[in-house]
Amino acid sequence: MEHNPAAAWFTEAASAAERQGSGDLLRVVLIVMVLGCVLTAWFLLRGYRRKDD
């Protein structure tokens, strides 16, 4: 196994990311957005709960 300097590893990773596209990033953004909407809806709707004691 050969030793690659950090700069060579970084450029190799950057070129691999360009070939792959933004699929992983878009997936993460969508998941975070959906979870944020769910948590916001839960936070807002929990105040409307009535307790008939």
N, C-alpha and C positions, 0 to 999 in steps of 0.2 A: 504494500500500500504506500503510495507516494504522498509526500507532504505538500499541501497546497497552502500558499500564503492566504491571509484573510482577505486581501483585495481580490484575489482570483476566485475565492469561494463566493464572495459577494457578487461579483459580476456574473458568475455562473448561475447563482440563484435569481438574479434580476432577469437574465435572459430566459430562464425557465418560466418565470412568472409572466413574461410577455407572451410566451408561446401558449400558456395555459389560458390566459384571459382573466376576466374578473368574475368567474363563476363562484369561487369560494367566498370572495368578498361580498358579492351580492347576496349569497345565501345567508351569511352572517348578519348582514344589514337587515334583511327581511325578518329573520328570526327575532332579532332584538326589537324591531319595530312592532311585531305582533305581541311579543311579551310586554312591551311598554304599554301598548293599547289595553291589553288585558288587565295589567296592574292598575292603570289609570281608571278604567271602568270599575274595577273592584273598589278602589279607594273612594271614588265619587258616589257609587251606589250604596256603599255600606252605611252612609249617613242617613239614608232614607228608610232604614229598617225601623219598624214600629215595634215597640214592646208594650203589649196590652196586659200589664200586670195589675 
